[in-house]
Amino acid sequence: MLSSRRSSTHCEQPVVTTDPPFVPAIAHVTCGKDDLTTHSDPNNAITIDGTMMTRASELPSIADPALYAAQAFRDALRHAEIEVRGTTRVNVANQTWRNHVATIESPP
């Protein structure tokens, strides 16, 4: 969500909020007729460019769904007050069965 307060003579700095809040967003916006473009970079950060009136709502797609899931998991751990260290990343290398954490077999 992007909003900006506007008076008859000027616009204030835009305020960017995202839902969920762990998604970073940057706005390069000026006041004028609504003409916004949004995109997501490989780290799922959202960039908003263009002109806007007083309120805008855009829904860009996430560039990396696996990374988004990892970011959401990290955010949930932090909200549960569980310490998370290091960077959030996705391992894309093929894994063998010996690296699996658990196997659960269904009943016959």
VENKACOR-V552747 format. One record per residue. RES is the residue in one small letter. SS is DSSP state (hx for helix, st for strand, lp for the rest). PHI is phi in degrees with one decimal (* if undefined). D_CENTER is the distance of its C-alpha to the mean C-alpha in Angstrom with 1 decimal. Layout:
BEGIN
RES:SS:PHI:D_CENTER
RES:SS:PHI:D_CENTER
END
This chain:
BEGIN
m:lp:*:11.4
l:st:-125.6:13.5
s:st:-139.8:17.0
s:lp:-143.1:19.9
r:lp:-85.9:23.3
r:st:-134.0:26.2
s:lp:-107.3:29.9
s:lp:-70.0:32.7
t:lp:-111.7:32.9
h:lp:-158.5:29.4
c:st:-113.6:25.7
e:lp:-89.4:23.8
q:lp:-59.9:20.7
p:lp:-67.0:17.6
v:st:-112.7:15.5
v:st:-110.8:11.7
t:lp:-126.8:10.1
t:lp:-122.2:6.9
d:lp:-134.6:7.6
p:lp:-77.4:6.8
p:lp:-69.7:7.3
f:lp:-75.9:6.0
v:lp:-80.6:2.5
p:lp:-74.7:5.2
a:st:-143.0:7.0
i:st:-128.1:10.6
a:st:-118.1:13.3
h:st:-117.6:16.7
v:st:-131.0:18.4
t:st:-125.4:22.0
c:st:-80.5:24.0
g:lp:158.9:25.7
k:lp:-62.9:25.7
d:lp:-58.8:22.3
d:st:-154.0:21.3
l:st:-106.5:17.6
t:st:-125.3:15.7
t:st:-130.5:12.0
h:st:-152.3:10.6
s:st:-114.5:8.0
d:lp:-87.2:9.6
p:lp:-59.5:10.7
n:lp:-94.1:8.4
n:lp:70.2:5.2
a:lp:-77.8:5.4
i:st:-100.2:6.3
t:st:-116.9:10.0
i:st:-119.9:12.4
d:st:-127.3:16.1
g:st:126.5:19.3
t:st:-120.3:21.3
m:st:-149.3:20.9
m:lp:-87.5:23.3
t:lp:-110.4:22.2
r:st:-150.7:19.1
a:st:-140.5:16.7
s:lp:-140.6:14.1
e:lp:-123.6:12.3
l:lp:-129.1:10.5
p:lp:-76.6:9.4
s:lp:-78.5:9.4
i:lp:-81.3:7.2
a:lp:-72.8:9.5
d:lp:-132.8:10.1
p:hx:-59.5:10.4
a:hx:-65.5:12.4
l:hx:-65.9:10.0
y:hx:-58.6:7.3
a:hx:-62.3:10.5
a:hx:-65.4:11.5
q:hx:-63.9:8.6
a:hx:-65.7:9.3
f:hx:-63.8:12.9
r:hx:-60.7:12.8
d:hx:-63.0:11.4
a:hx:-63.7:14.2
l:hx:-63.1:16.7
r:hx:-62.9:16.1
h:hx:-65.2:16.6
a:lp:-86.1:19.7
e:lp:62.0:20.8
i:lp:-100.0:21.0
e:lp:-65.7:20.8
v:lp:-123.8:18.3
r:lp:-115.3:19.5
g:lp:83.8:18.5
t:lp:-98.3:15.5
t:lp:-87.3:13.1
r:lp:-150.7:14.3
v:lp:-115.8:15.6
n:lp:-86.0:19.3
v:lp:-101.8:20.3
a:lp:-71.9:24.0
n:lp:-61.5:26.3
q:lp:-110.7:27.3
t:lp:-96.4:30.8
w:hx:-58.0:31.8
r:hx:-64.2:33.1
n:hx:-91.1:29.5
h:lp:-70.5:28.5
v:lp:-76.0:28.2
a:lp:-154.0:30.0
t:lp:-130.3:31.9
i:lp:-119.0:32.8
e:lp:-92.4:35.6
s:lp:-77.5:36.1
p:lp:-65.3:39.5
p:lp:-65.2:42.2
END
